[in-house]
């Protein structure tokens, strides 16, 4: 028996491990099982080259819990260790420069483990004592027992062990008793060891018998030793790929398609990436790519290995060129990682282009699910945009798909305005914007459907990319103004008529929370709607973008929605309404308008006399007179508005016209909708 101190230059390694690695303490199991697998694979290699001539026998790595003793044991039948090898690999730790490094990376457990090769010592994060029982594969080597209680001191002595290999026995400390729970260990083995190349057994399989779970004689193997990404694509069927996808994502729908990665220069990389059916919430789709190093799980946070938009893909990347204990700072700076990122981007774009060319109809069928992913890539990566613009599609209201070039040819000269700008009309809700779409179609125009999460951003990008092109939502204005071929027809209203109709319509708009309406006028065809609602393209787009981006854009989100209530002055109903208003209100309104005009002329004359004078040179009496004129004008205007509002409230057609316009925009709800229905019956 021998005793000694573990060879470290730092005074005590164990408090360091406990302090700095505690937040990642579950990785101890990955480290120990990985070591057991490595030892087993080394034995298989020695046997294959004739350096080990014994029987390999059962090479299963076994995990066992003994709650009574408070132990967790990891056992393998690999190469084992001699006393000299324990001295070399367990008792000596290259720990130079430890203090400076630990201070720098005190919050990065992965970096510390990777830097010092502390895989085995991670066991002390959860243990008050660790024992090793090991029998080397070498002939005449004596079995060894090593023990350490979490101080630099250890005991090493000869022992008797029936089988070749190593047992690591962890005496779990009081703070980590959850690692003696079967469910916890099963969870961690599934997470970290699911695809290790040597079978991992954790207890026995159970079956339901006589109303309870009963253990069988069959080992509970927790891993798939030959996962799909390690096999040749020629040996796999579509069914195999789909089966593996569900192994990774048990509850998910079938993927759209996959990419099998297999690179051996200038770096080593294998893997399978799947295009999932992306739902409405992009964030829910992230972190579904798992990173492995020689089939050992590393992380599912791969933002620094693949571009951000590729994190929407699901699947596996396995590269021995990325260390097992990898830190995020390493990922950001490593040249191999950057090469891997570029390669994956190109591979994904090439695969999409290949599918598009090989079977366009199938590609179009999948487009609605692919769209968010492709748009995300085009928005965030210029190189991806350059590749994707050949297969990115635009979809119209009739569910027909076009490449960018095809659609430009389709709308061509027909949708150019008088300035030569090509106008792409779009809707984001074909039901709510139905009447606007029909107005556009009646003009012979085509309308795109852009109802995706990122479409508002894509519209902005394409406007920058396409020469003399604007995207305009079909309900942002009357169609003749969206694609204006000639100068707009002049509205034949006097200023007083405008003021009267503004008051009449504005007074009857039902209150809608955080919504403003501005009454405007257009001289359109008599067959067009008498009143309709439009929303300014710029403001609406800013609000939609702010809802997605937040940050500096958030002030747009706080602004009320602003709509135009457009009155068609050429419509017979509006002409009659104006005539009725003048007939009903003229006797009372005209004297007020005459008086308003008189007061305004007096005010103007006084203001004219004050021109060129400084404020202190204007007599106080004149300032008071100006205030008196303003007060008179306001009082007369209020009287005029009261008369017009009374006319509007008594004329049911006014509210009916407004409600019809709101209804066409799906903006009539609650009490206002109930009143509309009641009024409609009365008018009938």
C-alpha positions as CSV (number, residue, x, y, z in Angstrom):
1,X,0.0,0.0,0.0
2,X,1.2,3.5,-0.8
3,X,0.1,6.9,0.2
4,X,0.9,10.3,-1.4
5,X,-0.2,13.7,-2.5
6,X,-1.8,14.4,-5.9
7,X,0.8,16.3,-7.9
8,X,-0.7,19.8,-8.4
9,X,1.1,23.1,-8.1
10,X,-2.1,24.7,-6.7
11,X,-2.5,24.1,-2.9
12,X,-5.7,22.2,-3.3
13,X,-7.5,21.2,-6.4
14,X,-10.7,20.1,-4.8
15,X,-12.1,23.4,-3.5
16,X,-11.4,24.8,-6.9
17,X,-13.5,22.0,-8.5
18,X,-16.3,22.5,-6.0
19,X,-16.3,26.3,-6.3
20,X,-15.9,26.8,-10.0
21,X,-17.5,23.8,-11.6
22,X,-20.5,23.4,-9.3
23,X,-23.0,25.1,-11.8
24,X,-22.1,22.4,-14.4
25,X,-21.8,19.5,-11.9
26,X,-24.0,17.1,-13.9
27,X,-21.3,16.8,-16.6
28,X,-19.3,14.5,-14.2
29,X,-21.3,11.6,-15.5
30,X,-20.6,12.4,-19.1
31,X,-16.8,12.6,-18.3
32,X,-16.7,9.3,-16.4
33,X,-18.8,7.3,-18.9
34,X,-16.8,8.8,-21.8
35,X,-13.6,7.7,-20.1
36,X,-15.0,4.2,-19.7
37,X,-16.0,4.1,-23.4
38,X,-12.5,5.3,-24.4
39,X,-10.9,2.6,-22.3
40,X,-13.1,0.0,-24.0
41,X,-12.4,1.3,-27.5
42,X,-8.7,1.2,-26.8
43,X,-8.9,-2.4,-25.9
44,X,-10.8,-3.2,-29.1
45,X,-8.1,-1.4,-31.1
46,X,-5.3,-3.4,-29.3
47,X,-7.2,-6.6,-30.1
48,X,-7.6,-5.7,-33.7
49,X,-3.9,-5.1,-34.2
50,X,-2.9,-8.3,-32.2
51,X,-1.5,-6.5,-29.2
52,X,-4.2,-8.0,-26.9
53,X,-4.8,-11.7,-27.5
54,X,-7.3,-12.3,-24.7
55,X,-11.1,-12.7,-25.1
56,X,-12.9,-9.4,-25.3
57,X,-16.1,-10.8,-23.9
58,X,-18.9,-8.5,-22.8
59,X,-17.8,-4.9,-23.3
60,X,-20.9,-3.2,-22.0
61,X,-20.3,-0.2,-19.8
62,X,-22.5,-0.4,-16.7
63,X,-23.9,2.2,-14.4
64,X,-25.2,1.2,-11.0
65,X,-26.8,2.9,-8.0
66,X,-26.6,1.6,-4.4
67,X,-28.8,3.8,-2.3
68,X,-28.1,2.0,0.9
69,X,-24.3,2.6,0.5
70,X,-24.9,6.0,-1.1
71,X,-22.7,5.1,-4.1
72,X,-22.9,5.5,-7.9
73,X,-20.6,3.2,-9.8
74,X,-19.4,3.4,-13.5
75,X,-17.9,0.1,-14.6
76,X,-16.1,-0.9,-17.8
77,X,-14.2,-3.9,-19.2
78,X,-11.7,-1.9,-21.1
79,X,-7.9,-1.7,-20.8
80,X,-7.8,-1.0,-17.1
81,X,-4.8,0.6,-15.3
82,X,-1.6,-0.6,-13.6
83,X,-0.2,1.1,-10.5
84,X,2.3,3.0,-12.7
85,X,-0.5,4.2,-15.0
86,X,-2.6,5.4,-12.0
87,X,0.4,7.4,-10.8
88,X,0.8,8.9,-14.2
89,X,-2.8,9.6,-15.2
90,X,-4.6,10.1,-11.9
91,X,-2.0,11.4,-9.5
92,X,-0.2,13.9,-11.7
93,X,-2.2,16.9,-13.0
94,X,-0.7,19.5,-15.2
95,X,-1.9,22.5,-13.3
96,X,0.7,25.2,-13.9
97,X,-0.6,28.8,-14.1
98,X,-3.8,27.6,-12.3
99,X,-4.6,30.6,-10.3
100,X,-4.5,33.1,-13.1
101,X,-6.5,30.8,-15.4
102,X,-9.1,30.0,-12.8
103,X,-9.7,33.7,-12.1
104,X,-10.1,34.4,-15.8
105,X,-12.5,31.5,-16.5
106,X,-14.1,31.2,-13.0
107,X,-17.6,31.2,-14.6
108,X,-16.8,28.8,-17.4
109,X,-16.7,25.3,-16.1
110,X,-16.2,23.8,-19.6
111,X,-13.1,25.8,-20.2
112,X,-11.5,24.8,-16.9
113,X,-12.2,21.1,-17.4
114,X,-10.9,21.2,-21.0
115,X,-7.8,23.2,-20.1
116,X,-6.6,21.0,-17.3
117,X,-7.9,17.6,-18.5
118,X,-10.0,17.2,-15.3
119,X,-12.5,14.8,-16.7
120,X,-12.0,12.2,-13.9
121,X,-11.7,14.9,-11.2
122,X,-15.1,16.3,-12.0
123,X,-16.4,13.3,-10.0
124,X,-15.4,15.3,-6.8
125,X,-18.1,17.9,-7.6
126,X,-20.7,15.4,-6.2
127,X,-18.6,13.1,-4.1
128,X,-17.1,13.0,-0.6
129,X,-14.9,10.1,-1.6
130,X,-14.0,8.4,-4.9
131,X,-12.6,4.9,-5.3
132,X,-11.0,3.2,-8.3
133,X,-10.9,-0.6,-8.6
134,X,-9.0,-1.5,-11.7
135,X,-7.4,-4.6,-13.4
136,X,-5.1,-3.9,-16.3
137,X,-5.4,-5.9,-19.5
138,X,-1.6,-6.5,-19.3
139,X,-0.5,-9.9,-18.2
140,X,0.8,-10.3,-14.6
141,X,-0.4,-6.8,-13.7
142,X,-1.9,-6.6,-10.2
143,X,-5.3,-5.2,-9.6
144,X,-5.3,-1.8,-7.9
145,X,-7.4,0.1,-5.5
146,X,-7.1,3.9,-5.3
147,X,-9.1,6.1,-2.9
148,X,-9.3,9.8,-2.2
149,X,-11.6,11.7,0.1
150,X,-11.4,15.1,-1.6
151,X,-8.1,16.2,-0.2
152,X,-4.8,16.0,-2.1
153,X,-3.9,12.8,-0.2
154,X,-4.7,9.4,-1.7
155,X,-4.2,5.7,-0.9
156,X,-3.1,3.2,-3.6
157,X,-2.9,-0.5,-2.8
158,X,-3.0,-3.9,-4.5
159,X,-6.3,-5.6,-4.5
160,X,-8.2,-8.5,-6.0
161,X,-10.6,-7.9,-9.0
162,X,-12.2,-10.7,-10.8
163,X,-12.4,-9.1,-14.2
164,X,-10.4,-6.8,-16.5
165,X,-11.4,-3.2,-16.5
166,X,-12.2,-0.3,-14.1
167,X,-14.9,0.5,-11.6
168,X,-15.2,4.1,-10.5
169,X,-17.2,4.3,-7.2
170,X,-18.5,7.6,-6.2
171,X,-19.6,8.1,-2.6
172,X,-22.2,10.8,-3.2
173,X,-22.1,13.7,-0.8
174,X,-25.0,15.0,1.2
175,X,-25.6,18.0,-1.1
176,X,-26.0,15.8,-4.2
177,X,-28.3,12.9,-3.1
178,X,-30.4,13.5,-6.3
179,X,-27.6,11.6,-8.2
180,X,-28.7,8.5,-6.3
181,X,-32.2,8.7,-7.9
182,X,-32.8,6.4,-10.9
183,X,-34.8,9.0,-12.8
184,X,-32.0,11.6,-12.5
185,X,-29.3,9.2,-13.8
186,X,-31.5,8.0,-16.6
187,X,-32.1,11.6,-17.6
188,X,-28.4,12.4,-17.7
189,X,-27.4,9.2,-19.5
190,X,-30.1,9.9,-22.1
191,X,-28.8,13.5,-22.5
192,X,-25.1,12.9,-22.6
193,X,-24.5,9.3,-23.6
194,X,-27.4,8.5,-26.0
195,X,-25.2,7.8,-29.0
196,X,-21.9,6.6,-27.5
197,X,-20.3,3.8,-29.6
198,X,-20.1,1.3,-26.7
199,X,-23.3,-0.1,-25.2
200,X,-24.2,1.6,-21.9
201,X,-26.4,-0.4,-19.5
202,X,-28.3,1.2,-16.6
203,X,-30.0,-1.5,-14.6
204,X,-32.5,-3.9,-16.2
205,X,-35.5,-3.3,-18.5
206,X,-38.8,-3.3,-16.7
207,X,-42.2,-4.6,-17.8
208,X,-45.7,-4.2,-16.5
209,X,-46.8,-7.3,-14.7
210,X,-49.4,-8.0,-12.1
211,X,-50.2,-4.3,-11.7
212,X,-46.6,-3.1,-11.2
213,X,-43.2,-2.6,-13.0
214,X,-41.0,-5.7,-12.7
215,X,-37.4,-6.0,-13.6
216,X,-36.5,-8.4,-16.4
217,X,-33.2,-10.2,-17.0
218,X,-32.5,-7.9,-20.1
219,X,-30.1,-5.1,-19.7
220,X,-31.5,-1.6,-20.0
221,X,-29.3,-0.3,-22.9
222,X,-29.7,3.5,-23.0
223,X,-27.8,4.3,-26.2
224,X,-27.8,3.7,-29.9
225,X,-24.2,2.8,-30.7
226,X,-24.6,3.2,-34.4
227,X,-26.6,6.4,-35.0
228,X,-27.6,7.4,-38.5
229,X,-25.0,10.2,-38.9
230,X,-22.1,7.6,-38.5
231,X,-23.4,5.5,-41.3
232,X,-23.0,6.1,-45.1
233,X,-25.8,7.9,-46.8
234,X,-26.0,5.0,-49.4
235,X,-26.9,2.6,-46.5
236,X,-29.8,4.7,-45.3
237,X,-33.4,5.0,-46.5
238,X,-35.7,7.9,-46.1
239,X,-37.4,5.9,-43.4
240,X,-34.1,5.6,-41.6
241,X,-33.6,9.3,-41.6
242,X,-37.1,10.0,-40.4
243,X,-36.8,7.4,-37.6
244,X,-33.6,9.0,-36.4
245,X,-35.2,12.4,-36.5
246,X,-37.9,11.1,-34.1
247,X,-35.1,9.6,-31.9
248,X,-33.9,13.2,-31.5
249,X,-37.4,14.8,-31.3
250,X,-39.9,12.2,-30.2
251,X,-43.0,14.4,-30.3
252,X,-42.2,16.3,-33.5
253,X,-43.9,16.1,-36.9
254,X,-42.0,14.5,-39.7
255,X,-39.3,16.8,-41.1
256,X,-39.5,18.3,-44.6
257,X,-36.2,16.9,-45.7
258,X,-32.6,16.4,-44.5
259,X,-28.9,17.1,-45.3
260,X,-26.3,14.5,-44.6
261,X,-22.9,16.1,-43.8
262,X,-19.7,14.2,-44.3
263,X,-16.5,16.2,-44.5
264,X,-12.9,15.0,-44.0
265,X,-11.0,18.0,-45.3
266,X,-10.0,20.6,-44.2
267,X,-11.7,19.5,-41.0
268,X,-13.6,16.4,-39.9
269,X,-17.3,16.7,-39.7
270,X,-20.3,14.4,-39.9
271,X,-23.9,15.0,-39.1
272,X,-27.5,15.2,-40.3
273,X,-29.5,18.4,-40.4
274,X,-33.2,18.4,-40.8
275,X,-35.6,21.1,-42.0
276,X,-38.5,21.0,-39.5
277,X,-42.0,22.3,-40.0
278,X,-41.5,25.7,-38.5
279,X,-44.4,26.9,-36.3
280,X,-45.3,30.5,-35.6
281,X,-42.9,31.0,-32.8
282,X,-39.3,31.1,-34.1
283,X,-37.8,31.1,-30.6
284,X,-39.4,27.7,-29.9
285,X,-37.5,26.2,-32.8
286,X,-34.0,27.1,-31.5
287,X,-31.4,24.9,-29.8
288,X,-32.5,21.7,-31.6
289,X,-29.1,21.0,-33.1
290,X,-27.0,18.9,-30.9
291,X,-23.2,19.1,-31.0
292,X,-21.2,15.9,-30.4
293,X,-17.5,15.1,-30.3
294,X,-16.9,11.5,-31.4
295,X,-20.5,10.6,-30.4
296,X,-20.1,12.3,-27.0
297,X,-22.7,15.0,-26.4
298,X,-21.2,18.5,-25.9
299,X,-24.1,21.0,-26.1
300,X,-27.2,22.1,-27.9
301,X,-26.2,25.8,-28.0
302,X,-24.5,25.9,-31.4
303,X,-25.0,29.7,-32.1
304,X,-21.2,30.1,-32.6
305,X,-20.8,27.0,-34.7
306,X,-23.6,27.7,-37.2
307,X,-25.1,31.0,-38.3
308,X,-28.0,32.2,-36.2
309,X,-30.6,31.4,-38.9
310,X,-29.4,27.8,-39.2
311,X,-30.2,27.3,-35.5
312,X,-33.8,26.8,-36.8
313,X,-32.7,23.5,-38.2
314,X,-32.8,20.3,-36.1
315,X,-30.3,17.5,-36.0
316,X,-26.7,16.5,-35.1
317,X,-23.2,17.8,-35.8
318,X,-20.3,15.7,-34.8
319,X,-16.7,16.9,-35.1
320,X,-13.6,15.7,-33.3
321,X,-12.0,19.0,-34.3
322,X,-14.2,20.7,-31.6
323,X,-13.0,19.7,-28.1
324,X,-15.4,17.8,-25.8
325,X,-15.0,20.5,-23.1
326,X,-15.5,23.4,-25.3
327,X,-15.9,27.0,-24.1
328,X,-17.9,29.7,-25.8
329,X,-14.9,31.9,-26.1
330,X,-13.1,29.1,-27.9
331,X,-16.0,28.7,-30.3
332,X,-15.9,32.4,-31.2
333,X,-12.2,32.5,-32.0
334,X,-11.4,29.0,-33.4
335,X,-10.5,28.9,-37.1
336,X,-11.9,25.4,-37.6
337,X,-15.3,26.5,-36.2
338,X,-15.5,29.4,-38.7
339,X,-14.7,27.0,-41.5
340,X,-17.4,24.6,-40.3
341,X,-19.9,27.4,-40.2
342,X,-19.1,28.5,-43.8
343,X,-19.3,24.9,-45.0
344,X,-22.6,24.2,-43.4
345,X,-24.1,27.4,-44.8
346,X,-23.0,26.5,-48.4
347,X,-24.2,22.9,-47.9
348,X,-27.7,24.0,-46.8
349,X,-28.0,26.5,-49.7
350,X,-26.8,23.9,-52.2
351,X,-29.2,21.3,-50.9
352,X,-32.2,23.7,-51.2
353,X,-31.1,24.6,-54.8
354,X,-30.8,21.0,-55.6
355,X,-34.3,20.1,-54.4
356,X,-35.8,23.1,-56.2
357,X,-34.2,22.1,-59.5
358,X,-35.0,18.4,-59.1
359,X,-38.6,18.7,-58.1
360,X,-40.1,22.2,-58.1
361,X,-43.6,21.1,-57.4
362,X,-42.5,19.3,-54.2
363,X,-40.4,22.3,-53.2
364,X,-43.5,24.5,-53.7
365,X,-45.6,22.2,-51.5
366,X,-43.0,22.6,-48.7
367,X,-42.6,26.4,-49.2
368,X,-44.9,27.6,-46.5
369,X,-42.9,25.7,-44.0
370,X,-39.5,26.5,-45.5
371,X,-40.3,30.2,-46.0
372,X,-39.3,31.5,-42.5
373,X,-36.0,29.6,-42.5
374,X,-35.0,30.9,-46.0
375,X,-36.1,34.4,-45.3
376,X,-34.3,34.4,-42.0
377,X,-31.1,33.4,-43.8
378,X,-31.5,36.0,-46.6
379,X,-32.1,38.7,-44.0
380,X,-29.0,37.9,-41.9
381,X,-26.5,36.6,-44.4
382,X,-25.7,38.3,-47.7
383,X,-24.0,35.3,-49.1
384,X,-27.0,33.2,-48.4
385,X,-29.2,35.8,-50.0
386,X,-27.1,35.6,-53.2
387,X,-27.6,31.8,-53.3
388,X,-31.2,31.8,-52.2
389,X,-32.6,34.5,-54.6
390,X,-32.7,31.8,-57.3
391,X,-35.0,29.5,-55.4
392,X,-36.8,31.9,-53.0
393,X,-40.5,32.2,-53.9
394,X,-43.3,34.7,-53.9
395,X,-46.8,33.3,-53.5
396,X,-49.9,35.1,-54.8
397,X,-53.5,35.1,-53.6
398,X,-54.3,32.2,-56.0
399,X,-51.6,30.0,-54.4
400,X,-49.3,30.2,-57.4
401,X,-45.5,30.4,-56.8
402,X,-43.0,32.5,-58.6
403,X,-39.3,33.1,-58.4
404,X,-38.3,36.8,-58.1
405,X,-37.5,37.0,-61.8
406,X,-40.7,35.2,-62.8
407,X,-42.9,37.5,-60.8
408,X,-41.2,40.6,-62.2
409,X,-42.0,39.3,-65.7
410,X,-45.6,38.5,-64.7
411,X,-46.5,42.0,-63.3
412,X,-44.2,43.8,-65.7
413,X,-45.5,47.0,-67.3
414,X,-49.1,46.5,-66.0
415,X,-48.2,47.4,-62.4
416,X,-45.9,50.3,-63.1
417,X,-47.2,53.7,-61.9
418,X,-46.8,57.0,-63.8
419,X,-43.3,57.4,-62.4
420,X,-42.1,54.1,-63.7
421,X,-42.0,52.4,-60.3
422,X,-43.1,48.8,-60.3
423,X,-45.7,48.2,-57.5
424,X,-45.9,44.8,-55.8
425,X,-49.3,44.6,-54.2
426,X,-49.7,42.2,-51.2
427,X,-52.2,41.2,-48.6
428,X,-51.5,39.6,-45.2
429,X,-55.0,38.3,-44.6
430,X,-56.9,37.3,-47.7
431,X,-60.2,37.1,-45.8
432,X,-60.0,40.5,-44.0
433,X,-58.7,42.3,-47.1
434,X,-60.9,40.5,-49.5
435,X,-62.7,43.6,-50.9
436,X,-59.4,45.4,-51.5
437,X,-58.0,42.4,-53.2
438,X,-61.0,42.2,-55.5
439,X,-60.7,45.9,-56.4
440,X,-57.0,45.2,-57.4
441,X,-58.0,42.1,-59.4
442,X,-60.8,44.1,-61.1
443,X,-58.0,46.4,-62.4
444,X,-56.1,43.4,-63.7
445,X,-53.5,43.5,-61.0
446,X,-51.9,40.5,-59.2
447,X,-51.7,40.4,-55.4
448,X,-49.2,38.5,-53.3
449,X,-50.0,36.9,-50.0
450,X,-47.4,37.8,-47.4
451,X,-48.6,36.6,-44.0
452,X,-45.4,35.2,-42.5
453,X,-43.5,36.3,-39.4
454,X,-40.7,37.9,-41.3
455,X,-42.5,39.2,-44.3
456,X,-42.5,42.8,-43.1
457,X,-38.7,42.7,-42.9
458,X,-38.4,40.9,-46.2
459,X,-40.5,43.6,-47.9
460,X,-38.0,46.2,-46.8
461,X,-35.0,44.1,-48.0
462,X,-36.5,43.4,-51.4
463,X,-37.3,47.1,-51.9
464,X,-33.6,47.8,-51.5
465,X,-32.6,44.9,-53.8
466,X,-35.1,45.5,-56.6
467,X,-34.6,48.5,-58.7
468,X,-37.5,51.1,-58.8
469,X,-39.8,48.8,-56.9
470,X,-42.2,49.3,-54.0
471,X,-44.2,46.8,-51.9
472,X,-47.6,48.2,-50.9
473,X,-50.3,46.4,-48.9
474,X,-53.5,46.4,-50.9
475,X,-55.5,48.1,-48.2
476,X,-53.1,51.0,-47.6
477,X,-55.0,53.2,-50.1
478,X,-57.4,53.2,-52.9
479,X,-56.1,51.1,-55.7
480,X,-56.0,54.0,-58.2
481,X,-53.7,55.8,-55.8
482,X,-51.5,52.8,-55.0
483,X,-50.7,52.4,-58.7
484,X,-51.4,55.8,-59.9
485,X,-51.4,55.9,-63.7
486,X,-52.5,59.5,-64.2
487,X,-52.8,62.6,-62.1
488,X,-55.5,62.2,-59.4
489,X,-58.9,63.5,-60.1
490,X,-59.6,66.8,-58.2
491,X,-62.1,66.6,-55.4
492,X,-64.9,69.0,-56.2
493,X,-65.6,70.3,-52.7
494,X,-65.4,73.8,-51.3
495,X,-63.5,74.2,-48.1
496,X,-66.8,74.6,-46.2
497,X,-68.2,71.4,-47.7
498,X,-65.0,69.6,-46.7
499,X,-65.3,70.9,-43.1
500,X,-68.9,69.9,-43.0
501,X,-68.4,66.3,-44.2
502,X,-65.3,65.9,-41.9
503,X,-67.5,66.9,-38.9
504,X,-70.4,64.7,-40.0
505,X,-68.3,61.5,-40.4
506,X,-65.8,62.1,-37.7
507,X,-68.6,62.5,-35.1
508,X,-70.0,59.1,-35.9
509,X,-66.9,56.9,-35.9
510,X,-67.3,54.5,-33.0
511,X,-64.5,54.6,-30.4
512,X,-61.8,51.9,-30.8
513,X,-59.0,51.6,-28.2
514,X,-55.7,53.0,-29.4
515,X,-57.0,53.9,-32.8
516,X,-57.4,57.2,-34.6
517,X,-59.3,57.9,-37.8
518,X,-58.6,60.8,-40.2
519,X,-61.4,61.7,-42.6
520,X,-60.1,62.2,-46.2
521,X,-61.7,62.6,-49.6
522,X,-61.1,61.1,-53.0
523,X,-62.9,61.6,-56.3
524,X,-63.1,58.0,-57.5
525,X,-65.4,56.1,-59.8
526,X,-69.1,56.4,-58.9
527,X,-69.1,52.5,-58.7
528,X,-66.4,52.4,-56.1
529,X,-67.4,52.1,-52.4
530,X,-68.8,55.3,-50.9
531,X,-66.6,55.0,-47.8
532,X,-63.7,52.7,-46.9
533,X,-60.8,52.5,-44.5
534,X,-57.1,52.5,-45.4
535,X,-53.9,52.5,-43.4
536,X,-50.7,54.3,-44.2
537,X,-48.1,51.8,-45.5
538,X,-45.1,53.4,-43.7
539,X,-46.6,53.7,-40.2
540,X,-48.2,50.3,-40.3
541,X,-44.9,48.7,-41.4
542,X,-43.0,50.5,-38.7
543,X,-45.5,49.3,-36.0
544,X,-45.2,45.7,-37.3
545,X,-41.4,45.8,-37.3
546,X,-41.3,47.3,-33.8
547,X,-43.5,44.5,-32.6
548,X,-40.9,42.0,-33.8
549,X,-37.7,43.9,-33.0
550,X,-38.4,46.0,-29.9
551,X,-35.5,48.1,-28.7
552,X,-35.2,51.5,-30.4
553,X,-38.2,50.7,-32.6
554,X,-40.5,50.2,-29.6
555,X,-41.8,53.8,-29.6
556,X,-43.7,53.0,-32.8
557,X,-45.4,50.1,-31.0
558,X,-46.7,52.5,-28.4
559,X,-48.3,54.9,-30.9
560,X,-52.0,54.5,-31.7
561,X,-53.0,52.9,-35.0
562,X,-53.9,55.6,-37.5
563,X,-56.4,54.9,-40.3
564,X,-57.9,57.0,-43.1
565,X,-61.6,57.0,-43.4
566,X,-61.8,57.7,-47.1
567,X,-65.0,59.3,-48.5
568,X,-65.6,58.9,-52.2
569,X,-67.0,62.3,-53.3
570,X,-68.1,60.9,-56.7
571,X,-70.5,58.3,-55.2
572,X,-74.2,59.1,-55.6
573,X,-74.8,58.4,-51.9
574,X,-72.2,60.9,-50.8
575,X,-73.5,63.5,-53.3
576,X,-77.0,63.0,-51.8
577,X,-75.7,63.1,-48.2
578,X,-74.0,66.4,-48.9
579,X,-77.1,67.9,-50.5
580,X,-79.2,66.7,-47.5
581,X,-76.8,68.2,-45.1
582,X,-76.8,71.6,-46.9
583,X,-80.6,71.4,-47.0
584,X,-81.1,70.5,-43.4
585,X,-78.3,72.6,-41.9
586,X,-77.9,75.5,-44.3
587,X,-80.3,77.9,-42.7
588,X,-78.5,77.6,-39.3
589,X,-75.0,77.0,-40.5
590,X,-74.6,79.8,-43.2
591,X,-75.1,82.7,-40.8
592,X,-72.5,81.2,-38.5
593,X,-70.1,80.7,-41.4
594,X,-70.7,84.3,-42.4
595,X,-70.0,85.5,-38.9
596,X,-66.9,83.3,-38.6
597,X,-65.6,84.8,-41.9
598,X,-66.2,88.3,-40.6
599,X,-64.3,87.7,-37.3
600,X,-61.4,86.0,-39.1
601,X,-61.1,89.0,-41.5
602,X,-61.0,91.4,-38.5
603,X,-58.4,89.2,-36.9
604,X,-56.4,89.1,-40.1
605,X,-56.5,92.9,-40.5
606,X,-55.3,93.4,-36.9
607,X,-52.5,90.8,-37.5
608,X,-51.5,92.6,-40.7
609,X,-51.0,95.9,-38.7
610,X,-48.8,94.1,-36.2
611,X,-46.4,92.8,-38.9
612,X,-42.8,93.8,-38.3
613,X,-43.4,94.7,-34.7
614,X,-41.6,92.9,-31.8
615,X,-43.8,91.3,-29.2
616,X,-43.1,94.0,-26.6
617,X,-44.1,96.7,-29.1
618,X,-47.6,95.3,-29.5
619,X,-50.1,97.0,-27.2
620,X,-51.7,94.7,-24.6
621,X,-55.2,95.8,-25.8
622,X,-54.4,94.4,-29.2
623,X,-53.2,91.1,-27.8
624,X,-56.4,90.9,-25.8
625,X,-58.4,91.7,-28.9
626,X,-56.7,88.8,-30.8
627,X,-57.6,86.4,-27.9
628,X,-61.2,87.7,-28.1
629,X,-61.3,87.0,-31.8
630,X,-60.0,83.4,-31.3
631,X,-62.6,82.8,-28.6
632,X,-65.4,84.1,-30.8
633,X,-64.2,81.9,-33.7
634,X,-64.0,78.8,-31.5
635,X,-67.5,79.5,-30.0
636,X,-69.0,80.0,-33.5
637,X,-67.2,76.9,-34.8
638,X,-68.5,74.8,-31.9
639,X,-72.1,75.9,-32.6
640,X,-71.6,75.0,-36.2
641,X,-70.2,71.5,-35.3
642,X,-73.1,71.0,-32.9
643,X,-75.6,71.5,-35.7
644,X,-73.7,69.2,-38.0
645,X,-73.3,66.5,-35.4
646,X,-77.0,66.6,-34.7
647,X,-77.7,66.1,-38.4
648,X,-75.2,63.2,-38.5
649,X,-76.6,61.4,-35.4
650,X,-80.2,61.7,-36.9
651,X,-79.1,60.5,-40.3
652,X,-78.6,56.7,-39.9
653,X,-77.0,56.4,-43.3
654,X,-73.8,58.2,-42.0
655,X,-73.2,55.6,-39.3
656,X,-74.2,52.8,-41.6
657,X,-71.6,53.9,-44.2
658,X,-68.9,54.1,-41.6
659,X,-69.8,50.7,-40.1
660,X,-69.8,49.1,-43.5
661,X,-66.3,50.4,-44.1
662,X,-65.1,49.1,-40.7
663,X,-66.8,45.8,-41.2
664,X,-64.9,45.3,-44.5
665,X,-61.7,45.7,-42.4
666,X,-62.8,43.4,-39.7
667,X,-62.8,46.4,-37.3
668,X,-66.5,46.3,-36.2
669,X,-66.9,44.4,-33.0
670,X,-68.9,44.2,-29.7
671,X,-71.6,46.8,-29.1
672,X,-70.8,48.7,-32.4
673,X,-71.4,45.5,-34.4
674,X,-74.6,44.8,-32.5
675,X,-75.8,48.3,-33.2
676,X,-75.0,47.9,-36.9
677,X,-77.1,44.7,-37.2
678,X,-80.0,46.4,-35.4
679,X,-79.7,49.5,-37.6
680,X,-79.5,47.4,-40.8
681,X,-82.8,45.7,-39.9
682,X,-84.4,49.1,-39.3
683,X,-83.2,50.5,-42.6
684,X,-84.5,47.5,-44.4
